[in-house]
Amino acid sequence: MTRTVKVKCHIDKKNILLVNSLVDSYEGLGIVRTLDSAKGNVVIYSTDTVYEKLIKVLDELNKSGIGITDVRTEFSEEVDNW
């Protein structure tokens, strides 16, 4: 059974839309939701089958200067419980 993985991170607020668009372009990689745009708090809902690819994409974006920090993962079936 596929499980939901929440990937929480901080993204420079000026780059949230860019990261959202890039993750969306990788169909099936994840769904980006902004928790607090002023602070850059974001959660990306992914699955246990592809979240490692998502982590690699976020790492490469950070290396390119996008500003993605404090990346944490949480496996959950209760996606609305944070």
N, C-alpha and C positions, 0 to 999 in steps of 0.2 A: 504494500500500500504506500503510495506517495504521500509524503508529509510536507506540510508547509514549513518554510524556513523564513524567518524574519531577519533581514539584514539591516541593522540600524547603523547609521553613520552621521557624521557632520560633513556638510558640503558648503564651501564658500557660497553665501547666499546669491551672489551674482551668477553662479554656475548651476544652480538647481535646475533650471529649465533645460540647459544644455545636457546635463546628465540624464534627466528625464527623457529627453528626445533620443539620446544615444541608447539608453537601455530599451526603450520602446522599439528601436530599429532592430534590435536582436530579438525577434519574435520568440516568445516563450521563456525569455530569460528572467523576467520579473516585472512587477508592477510597482511603480514609484509613487509614494504618498509623502507629502510634506507634512510633518508634525508641527513645526514651528519655523516659518520662513525667516523670521528675524534672526533666529539663532542658527539656522541652517540644519536643523534636526530633521532627518529624513528616515523613512523606513521603506525598504524594498521587499515586497513579498515575492518569494521564489519557491522552488521545490527542492527536495533533497537530491533530485537527479541532476539539477543544473546549477545549484547555488555556487559550487566551486568555480564554475566558469564566470559567474557574476563577480565573485571576489577577485578573480584575475583581471577582469575588465576594470573594476574599480581601482585596483592597484596600478594598472597601466595608466589610467586617467590621472591618478594622483601623481605618478612619476612625470607625466607630461605637463604638470602645473595646474591642474583643475582644482586641487585643494580638497581632497577627501580624506578625512581623518576619523579616528575612533570607530573603526569598523568592527561590529560585533554581530554574532549570529545567535539565533535562538530557534530551536525546533519546537513547533507547536501545531496543535490541531485547532486551537482556539484563536483564530486570526484576529478576532475583534477584542480579545483580552490583551491588554498591554501592560 
